[in-house]
Structure formats: structure tokens, C-alpha cells
């Protein structure tokens, strides 16, 4: 059973401290290509999955994003977890890539995924393209994106606010989202 007690989302800056405090069994890292994860993570989880992809919704390289989604789905489908297994998801800011993939994880495990996601993280902004590609490859139309579209309509200014916050925190991306 997946609960807020065994799934968590964080950002790259808080990765090591979150691991030290929470002690996850499995870590999913969604990082920009070329990021040196060893600069941020000393903790050694039992299983660590690393995916390199930029946080883009208007990506020119959809094939790379699709291949990342396929690899991720193979990885989560082969995972053996217990009720006590702790799973940590992170990306650069802990807002877009990680929340998209934890949303997919929750959906894959048959829970009320979007409401669970809202309980796990404060003000998520799941990457729509990742959800859309996953939906096209593995689920039915609207399974992931309908709740996401509704949420985005309710919070139209959130993405601009995140961009301002990330600039203030020094979190910039080499690609245009």
C-alpha cells in the first residue's frame, strides 16, 4: 500500500539531507544531462534509478522523453516493494519531473493518484508532456492528463510563479520549457 509515509518528493538541494533523515530504500533521480549527482548525494540507497532528461514540455526531442518513460515503466513494473519500502523521487527543483513520475507511480499502483500527489507535495506542477507520453504509451486518453488539466486551469499563474522562484533560488535550466 502506498501512503505519504512511504513515498516522498524532494529537490536536488535537499536530496542528501532528505535521504539521511528519511532513509529511503529506493531513489528515483530525474536530472538534467551532465548533472554530477555525486556532488549532491552521499547516501547509498538499496536501489537507485537515474534518468537524464531536461524538464521540457515543448521538447523537440520527444523520442528521448518517450524512451525515458519506457525505461521508467520497465523499472517500476519490475520493482519488488513491501508495505514498509520507502521510495524517494527527486528532480532539480522537486516540482515538475519528479512530480510527474511520482504521479505515474501512484497511478500505476492503482491509487487515487492525483489527490495522493497533492498530499505528498506542496503545489506540484507535473510535467504535462511526460504524463501525456505515458498516457499514450500505457494508459487510456485522459487517465493522467484530465486531472492535470483541471488542476492547471485552477492554478493558471503557478508556472510563472515557479519560474520567478527558481530564478531567485538560482535554479536555471539550459533549455527553454
Secondary structure, DSSP 8 states (H G I E B T S, - for coil): ---TTTEEEEESTTHHHHHHHH--SEEEEEE-TT--GGGT-----SEEEEEE----SS-S-HHHHHHHHHHHHHHHHH----TT--EEEEESSSSSHHHHHHHHHHHHTTS-HHHHHHHHSTT----HHHHHHHHHHHS-TTTTHHHHHHHHHHTTTHHHHHHHHHHHHT---SS--
